[in-house]
Amino acid sequence: MTTVVWDGKTLAADRRMAGYMATCKIFPIEGGHLAGAGTMDQLIEVAAWLQAGDDKPKLPDEAESEFLVVRGGEAFWLTWPYLREVKVREPFAALGSGADFALGAMAMGADARAAVRVASQFDPHTGGGVDAVDCT
């Protein structure tokens, strides 16, 4: 899967994909950025939809991916499969297979980049480096 982190200022994600390849999982969208965990094809389809404003992508009924959108310094979860935005009211958030490790790191004072690095030490599905974008 992956680890995506929002610390209230920065959106960060690891680069690991398919266990051995690396890619950026943060995409620019209208007014902000999208990051996600799960299947790369779904992440790319949701990013393209948010970039172009086309018809919503058809997604499976059961959740396979998770998405976090940051616009105007605020974070939103995208619901599955309707892709509606739900505001994150906590000071920080994380999703993906390494989310628990990242949340623990941020609870101890780590920023988003450091939280992804911590998750990559303990979660075998997180790694390959960190991409981040400041959203304030």
Backbone as a chain_set.jsonl record, in Angstrom:
{"seq": "MTTVVWDGKTLAADRRMAGYMATCKIFPIEGGHLAGAGTMDQLIEVAAWLQAGDDKPKLPDEAESEFLVVRGGEAFWLTWPYLREVKVREPFAALGSGADFALGAMAMGADARAAVRVASQFDPHTGGGVDAVDCT", "coords": {"N": [[0.848, -1.167, 0.0], [0.936, 2.002, 1.078], [2.12, 5.085, 2.592], [0.57, 8.027, 3.5], [0.677, 11.349, 4.613], [-0.498, 14.127, 6.505], [0.373, 17.018, 8.103], [-0.796, 19.342, 8.899], [0.429, 21.379, 7.611], [2.055, 20.336, 5.615], [1.874, 17.96, 2.992], [2.726, 14.674, 2.619], [4.199, 11.724, 1.145], [5.217, 8.318, 0.741], [7.306, 6.642, -1.714], [7.175, 4.025, -2.631], [6.089, 1.458, -4.78], [4.395, -1.374, -5.828], [6.201, -2.949, -4.476], [8.865, -2.792, -5.435], [9.271, -0.749, -7.252], [9.413, 2.85, -7.749], [7.522, 5.839, -7.353], [5.89, 9.048, -7.639], [3.279, 9.893, -5.478], [1.742, 12.045, -5.083], [-0.37, 14.452, -6.405], [-0.909, 17.401, -8.339], [-3.908, 19.283, -8.15], [-6.945, 21.072, -8.985], [-6.715, 23.932, -7.196], [-5.216, 22.739, -5.14], [-3.785, 19.755, -3.756], [-3.643, 16.172, -4.252], [-3.28, 13.07, -2.649], [-2.744, 9.556, -2.364], [-3.406, 6.175, -1.254], [-3.129, 2.767, -2.071], [-4.327, 1.243, -4.986], [-2.483, 2.092, -7.842], [-3.61, 2.687, -10.342], [-6.205, 3.515, -9.678], [-5.632, 5.765, -8.125], [-4.465, 7.434, -10.057], [-6.665, 7.742, -11.804], [-8.536, 9.102, -10.148], [-7.082, 11.422, -9.586], [-6.875, 12.489, -12.197], [-9.582, 12.971, -12.706], [-10.128, 14.958, -10.761], [-8.391, 16.931, -11.677], [-9.354, 17.55, -14.234], [-12.099, 17.806, -14.045], [-13.925, 16.08, -15.16], [-16.376, 13.423, -15.735], [-17.006, 11.473, -12.816], [-14.696, 8.9, -11.928], [-15.299, 5.405, -12.462], [-15.453, 3.323, -9.787], [-14.608, 0.341, -7.915], [-17.082, -1.349, -5.853], [-16.196, -2.102, -3.302], [-13.831, -0.787, -1.05], [-10.623, -0.093, -2.207], [-8.671, 1.729, -2.278], [-7.453, 4.754, -0.711], [-7.912, 8.261, -0.23], [-6.56, 11.526, 0.108], [-7.168, 14.931, 0.134], [-5.814, 18.162, -0.145], [-6.623, 21.448, 0.209], [-6.315, 24.935, 0.166], [-4.975, 24.973, 2.625], [-6.417, 23.177, 4.158], [-7.389, 19.84, 4.988], [-9.004, 17.013, 3.454], [-10.794, 13.956, 3.532], [-11.585, 11.636, 0.958], [-14.626, 10.116, 0.343], [-15.568, 6.663, -0.169], [-17.48, 4.858, -2.52], [-18.033, 7.306, -3.61], [-16.541, 9.625, -3.65], [-16.763, 12.013, -2.203], [-15.911, 14.955, -0.399], [-14.771, 15.036, 2.939], [-14.173, 16.942, 5.676], [-11.112, 16.961, 7.452], [-10.768, 17.136, 10.821], [-8.899, 16.905, 12.773], [-5.606, 17.811, 14.013], [-3.625, 16.598, 12.526], [-3.211, 13.975, 10.062], [-3.245, 10.634, 8.689], [-2.958, 8.049, 6.23], [-3.176, 4.766, 4.757], [-1.038, 1.821, 4.691], [1.019, 2.278, 6.521], [-0.01, 4.101, 8.289], [-0.592, 4.069, 11.111], [1.945, 4.031, 12.314], [2.949, 6.469, 11.375], [1.111, 8.296, 12.491], [1.653, 7.938, 15.212], [4.298, 8.874, 15.257], [3.893, 11.58, 14.574], [2.353, 12.35, 16.761], [4.302, 12.439, 18.616], [5.681, 14.649, 17.843], [6.857, 14.726, 15.297], [7.277, 15.984, 11.935], [5.49, 15.899, 8.753], [7.189, 14.784, 6.747], [9.157, 13.448, 8.271], [7.488, 11.676, 9.626], [6.64, 9.94, 7.585], [9.11, 8.798, 7.004], [9.588, 7.447, 9.44], [7.449, 5.599, 9.374], [8.305, 4.106, 7.189], [10.352, 2.649, 8.269], [9.121, 0.643, 9.713], [6.892, -0.394, 8.366], [6.477, -2.706, 5.853], [5.423, -2.056, 3.377], [5.869, 0.545, 2.841], [8.152, 2.962, 1.692], [11.155, 3.739, -0.211], [11.796, 6.413, -0.32], [10.74, 9.885, 0.139], [8.204, 12.061, -0.934], [7.074, 15.411, -0.847], [4.879, 18.207, -0.333], [4.486, 21.563, 0.467], [1.652, 23.076, 1.799], [0.598, 25.464, 2.746]], "CA": [[0.0, 0.0, 0.0], [1.751, 3.203, 1.124], [1.812, 5.96, 3.713], [0.309, 9.425, 3.163], [0.63, 12.076, 5.873], [-0.789, 15.563, 6.533], [0.701, 17.513, 9.441], [-1.384, 20.666, 9.058], [1.149, 22.284, 6.702], [2.733, 19.6, 4.55], [1.358, 16.68, 2.542], [3.882, 13.842, 2.279], [3.903, 10.325, 0.816], [6.365, 7.519, 0.329], [7.387, 6.414, -3.163], [7.161, 2.601, -2.965], [4.977, 0.955, -5.571], [4.561, -2.767, -6.262], [7.279, -3.576, -3.743], [10.225, -2.566, -5.913], [9.349, 0.448, -8.088], [9.163, 4.089, -7.021], [6.802, 6.86, -8.096], [5.296, 10.1, -6.813], [1.864, 9.632, -5.223], [1.112, 13.344, -4.823], [-0.735, 15.039, -7.683], [-1.557, 18.719, -8.273], [-5.296, 19.343, -8.6], [-7.496, 22.422, -8.922], [-6.696, 24.553, -5.873], [-4.512, 22.008, -4.098], [-3.071, 18.512, -4.062], [-4.241, 14.891, -3.902], [-2.38, 11.933, -2.442], [-3.546, 8.387, -2.078], [-2.813, 4.875, -0.972], [-3.912, 1.684, -2.657], [-3.908, 0.889, -6.341], [-2.007, 3.258, -8.585], [-4.541, 3.046, -11.414], [-7.297, 4.28, -9.086], [-5.085, 7.068, -7.74], [-4.311, 8.228, -11.276], [-8.0, 8.085, -12.302], [-9.133, 10.118, -9.277], [-6.333, 12.657, -9.826], [-7.279, 13.016, -13.506], [-10.933, 13.499, -12.536], [-10.049, 16.219, -10.022], [-7.68, 17.902, -12.502], [-10.102, 17.926, -15.433], [-13.509, 18.037, -13.765], [-14.736, 15.18, -15.976], [-17.231, 12.518, -14.983], [-16.292, 10.732, -11.781], [-14.269, 7.577, -12.384], [-16.028, 4.269, -11.924], [-14.622, 2.607, -8.833], [-15.254, -0.863, -7.377], [-17.936, -1.109, -4.685], [-15.422, -2.256, -2.081], [-12.682, 0.119, -1.006], [-9.288, -0.597, -2.507], [-7.755, 2.857, -2.167], [-7.838, 5.863, 0.152], [-7.458, 9.512, -0.824], [-6.529, 12.726, 0.932], [-7.076, 16.152, -0.658], [-5.499, 19.364, 0.63], [-6.936, 22.692, -0.509], [-6.371, 26.114, 1.021], [-4.477, 24.679, 3.962], [-7.306, 22.261, 4.857], [-7.357, 18.474, 4.463], [-10.287, 16.337, 3.293], [-10.832, 12.577, 3.074], [-12.571, 11.374, -0.086], [-15.375, 8.917, 0.675], [-15.549, 5.605, -1.171], [-16.926, 5.123, -3.84], [-18.655, 8.521, -4.138], [-15.505, 10.65, -3.745], [-17.177, 13.267, -1.576], [-14.912, 15.438, 0.552], [-15.12, 15.144, 4.347], [-13.092, 17.706, 6.289], [-10.337, 16.395, 8.553], [-10.821, 18.113, 11.907], [-7.751, 16.696, 13.638], [-4.462, 18.63, 13.596], [-2.851, 15.845, 11.548], [-3.897, 12.777, 9.572], [-2.437, 9.71, 7.897], [-3.675, 6.919, 5.664], [-2.342, 3.749, 4.148], [-0.581, 0.714, 5.534], [1.91, 2.777, 7.572], [-0.659, 5.232, 8.958], [-0.463, 4.035, 12.571], [3.312, 4.439, 12.669], [3.066, 7.904, 11.087], [0.335, 9.024, 13.501], [2.439, 7.894, 16.448], [5.445, 9.781, 15.106], [3.419, 12.965, 14.645], [1.934, 12.597, 18.142], [5.533, 12.717, 19.364], [6.265, 15.896, 17.363], [7.449, 14.644, 13.956], [6.547, 16.603, 10.83], [4.99, 14.927, 7.776], [8.296, 14.07, 6.096], [9.747, 12.538, 9.262], [6.504, 10.638, 9.926], [6.727, 8.945, 6.51], [10.374, 8.063, 7.2], [9.375, 6.517, 10.553], [6.602, 4.515, 8.871], [9.081, 3.256, 6.276], [11.2, 1.758, 9.069], [8.343, -0.42, 10.33], [5.887, -0.942, 7.456], [7.161, -3.208, 4.655], [4.799, -1.526, 2.157], [6.214, 1.968, 2.781], [9.587, 3.14, 1.49], [11.598, 4.287, -1.484], [11.976, 7.861, -0.24], [9.583, 10.702, 0.515], [7.842, 13.261, -1.668], [6.259, 16.272, 0.011], [4.538, 19.514, -0.837], [3.981, 22.452, 1.493], [0.31, 23.486, 1.362], [0.093, 26.596, 3.53]], "C": [[0.896, 1.232, 0.0], [1.488, 3.938, 2.428], [1.699, 7.389, 3.199], [0.067, 10.165, 4.467], [0.337, 13.552, 5.634], [-0.51, 16.037, 7.955], [0.126, 18.898, 9.724], [-0.737, 21.713, 8.173], [1.646, 21.571, 5.452], [2.026, 18.285, 4.276], [2.551, 15.862, 2.067], [3.431, 12.414, 1.99], [5.196, 9.604, 0.477], [6.29, 7.284, -1.178], [7.236, 4.955, -3.573], [5.892, 2.226, -3.714], [5.308, -0.462, -6.007], [5.797, -3.411, -5.644], [8.681, -3.241, -4.195], [10.373, -1.327, -6.787], [9.06, 1.672, -7.234], [8.45, 5.083, -7.932], [6.275, 7.907, -7.129], [3.798, 9.839, -6.7], [1.115, 10.904, -4.84], [0.879, 14.02, -6.165], [-1.297, 16.442, -7.478], [-2.98, 18.61, -8.814], [-5.75, 20.791, -8.496], [-7.507, 22.911, -7.482], [-5.95, 23.803, -4.798], [-3.774, 20.79, -4.593], [-3.873, 17.306, -3.594], [-3.119, 13.897, -3.666], [-3.24, 10.743, -2.074], [-2.724, 7.149, -1.825], [-3.715, 3.814, -1.56], [-3.407, 1.365, -4.037], [-3.579, 2.149, -7.136], [-2.976, 3.653, -9.691], [-5.715, 3.847, -10.868], [-6.831, 5.668, -8.662], [-4.958, 7.976, -8.962], [-5.682, 8.645, -11.832], [-8.656, 9.175, -11.468], [-8.411, 11.449, -9.464], [-6.743, 13.285, -11.152], [-8.672, 13.625, -13.436], [-10.895, 14.85, -11.823], [-9.329, 17.311, -10.818], [-8.556, 18.43, -13.627], [-11.568, 18.243, -15.169], [-14.433, 17.188, -14.62], [-15.705, 14.384, -15.1], [-16.388, 11.763, -13.959], [-15.88, 9.366, -12.315], [-15.122, 6.492, -11.753], [-15.072, 3.481, -11.047], [-15.349, 1.36, -8.354], [-16.094, -0.515, -6.145], [-17.165, -1.191, -3.376], [-14.166, -1.406, -2.161], [-11.374, -0.62, -1.275], [-8.241, 0.49, -2.319], [-8.335, 3.892, -1.21], [-7.237, 7.131, -0.428], [-7.535, 10.646, 0.185], [-6.308, 13.913, 0.01], [-6.731, 17.293, 0.28], [-5.74, 20.567, -0.269], [-6.968, 23.827, 0.498], [-5.936, 25.85, 2.447], [-5.375, 23.769, 4.783], [-7.275, 20.892, 4.172], [-8.752, 17.869, 4.458], [-10.053, 14.886, 2.899], [-11.814, 12.516, 1.912], [-13.276, 10.079, 0.27], [-15.319, 7.924, -0.479], [-16.959, 5.1, -1.386], [-17.411, 6.445, -4.43], [-17.701, 9.694, -4.287], [-15.98, 12.019, -3.256], [-16.15, 13.656, -0.529], [-15.502, 15.559, 1.955], [-13.936, 15.808, 5.043], [-12.442, 16.941, 7.435], [-10.283, 17.456, 9.646], [-9.677, 17.958, 12.906], [-6.586, 17.551, 13.152], [-3.553, 17.925, 12.593], [-3.602, 14.58, 11.186], [-2.919, 11.912, 8.792], [-3.338, 8.608, 7.363], [-2.693, 5.966, 5.031], [-1.842, 2.743, 5.168], [0.34, 1.152, 6.666], [1.308, 3.894, 8.403], [-0.462, 5.223, 10.47], [0.926, 4.469, 13.022], [3.483, 5.946, 12.475], [2.308, 8.737, 12.112], [1.076, 9.05, 14.831], [3.626, 8.841, 16.394], [5.012, 11.233, 15.211], [2.926, 13.312, 16.048], [3.137, 12.92, 19.023], [6.278, 13.936, 18.818], [6.895, 15.861, 15.986], [6.615, 15.428, 12.95], [6.189, 15.518, 9.817], [6.112, 14.118, 7.136], [8.906, 13.034, 7.048], [8.785, 11.4, 9.583], [6.508, 9.554, 8.849], [8.013, 8.137, 6.658], [10.253, 7.062, 8.346], [8.54, 5.33, 10.081], [7.389, 3.567, 7.977], [10.032, 2.321, 7.027], [10.445, 0.532, 9.556], [7.323, -1.084, 9.411], [6.569, -1.423, 6.18], [6.593, -2.675, 3.342], [5.033, -0.028, 1.991], [7.716, 2.08, 2.585], [9.903, 3.809, 0.174], [11.822, 5.782, -1.49], [10.662, 8.566, 0.061], [9.43, 11.842, -0.471], [6.954, 14.096, -0.767], [6.003, 17.604, -0.695], [3.982, 20.345, 0.322], [2.699, 23.1, 0.989], [-0.242, 24.655, 2.172], [0.269, 27.889, 2.787]], "O": [[1.565, 1.488, -1.001], [0.722, 3.469, 3.27], [2.609, 7.901, 2.548], [-0.661, 9.68, 5.334], [0.849, 14.154, 4.691], [-1.091, 15.516, 8.907], [0.526, 19.551, 10.688], [-1.277, 22.806, 7.997], [1.654, 22.143, 4.362], [1.627, 17.578, 5.202], [3.305, 16.311, 1.204], [2.418, 11.951, 2.515], [6.149, 10.21, -0.012], [5.325, 7.682, -1.83], [7.174, 4.669, -4.769], [4.785, 2.614, -3.343], [6.405, -0.713, -6.507], [6.378, -4.323, -6.232], [9.619, -3.389, -3.412], [11.496, -0.892, -7.041], [8.529, 1.556, -6.13], [8.734, 5.161, -9.127], [6.222, 7.666, -5.923], [3.127, 9.593, -7.703], [-0.007, 10.847, -4.335], [1.8, 14.151, -6.971], [-2.077, 16.664, -6.551], [-3.225, 17.93, -9.811], [-5.023, 21.638, -7.979], [-8.226, 22.368, -6.643], [-6.033, 24.184, -3.631], [-3.212, 20.779, -5.688], [-4.676, 17.399, -2.665], [-2.127, 13.883, -4.394], [-4.336, 10.901, -1.536], [-1.534, 7.078, -2.132], [-4.938, 3.954, -1.545], [-2.202, 1.228, -4.249], [-4.312, 3.138, -7.096], [-3.148, 4.843, -9.955], [-6.181, 4.773, -11.531], [-7.565, 6.642, -8.827], [-5.307, 9.154, -8.901], [-5.843, 9.779, -12.284], [-9.272, 10.085, -12.023], [-9.054, 12.498, -9.498], [-6.939, 14.499, -11.222], [-8.924, 14.672, -14.033], [-11.568, 15.789, -12.247], [-9.628, 18.493, -10.65], [-8.514, 19.619, -13.944], [-12.215, 18.888, -15.995], [-15.602, 17.531, -14.792], [-15.838, 14.631, -13.901], [-15.22, 11.454, -14.197], [-16.627, 8.742, -13.069], [-15.61, 6.649, -10.633], [-14.019, 3.029, -11.498], [-16.579, 1.317, -8.38], [-15.846, 0.489, -5.479], [-17.442, -0.437, -2.443], [-13.522, -1.319, -3.206], [-11.071, -1.635, -0.647], [-7.051, 0.195, -2.213], [-9.535, 3.909, -0.935], [-6.174, 7.09, -1.048], [-8.453, 10.714, 1.003], [-5.38, 13.914, -0.798], [-7.286, 17.389, 1.375], [-5.158, 20.694, -1.346], [-7.574, 23.702, 1.562], [-6.475, 26.444, 3.381], [-5.141, 23.593, 5.979], [-7.153, 20.794, 2.951], [-9.576, 18.16, 5.324], [-9.219, 14.601, 2.04], [-12.782, 13.276, 1.887], [-12.626, 9.054, 0.479], [-15.056, 8.297, -1.622], [-17.63, 4.918, -0.37], [-17.226, 6.69, -5.623], [-18.017, 10.661, -4.98], [-15.634, 13.05, -3.832], [-15.584, 12.797, 0.147], [-16.588, 16.109, 2.14], [-12.82, 15.291, 5.001], [-13.123, 16.352, 8.275], [-9.798, 18.562, 9.409], [-9.509, 18.798, 13.79], [-6.576, 17.976, 11.996], [-2.791, 18.581, 11.883], [-4.512, 14.157, 11.899], [-1.899, 12.393, 8.3], [-4.357, 8.276, 7.969], [-1.533, 6.304, 4.797], [-2.181, 2.808, 6.35], [0.431, 0.458, 7.679], [2.023, 4.569, 9.144], [-0.189, 6.271, 11.056], [1.063, 5.194, 14.007], [4.089, 6.62, 13.308], [2.804, 9.772, 12.558], [1.116, 10.083, 15.5], [3.925, 9.53, 17.369], [5.681, 12.035, 15.861], [3.068, 14.455, 16.482], [3.007, 13.59, 20.048], [7.384, 14.234, 19.269], [7.425, 16.877, 15.536], [5.396, 15.527, 13.09], [6.544, 14.353, 10.0], [6.0, 12.9, 6.999], [9.138, 11.888, 6.665], [9.223, 10.269, 9.793], [6.391, 8.371, 9.168], [8.006, 6.923, 6.46], [10.759, 5.944, 8.242], [8.885, 4.18, 10.356], [7.165, 2.356, 8.004], [10.468, 1.311, 6.476], [11.052, -0.513, 9.791], [6.93, -2.226, 9.653], [7.187, -0.618, 5.484], [7.222, -2.829, 2.296], [4.458, 0.597, 1.1], [8.479, 1.37, 3.24], [9.025, 4.377, -0.476], [12.019, 6.37, -2.553], [9.617, 7.934, 0.216], [10.404, 12.514, -0.81], [6.162, 13.548, 0.0], [6.79, 18.057, -1.526], [3.114, 19.885, 1.064], [2.664, 23.618, -0.127], [-1.46, 24.808, 2.264], [-0.099, 28.948, 3.295]]}, "num_chains": 1, "name": "protein.A"}
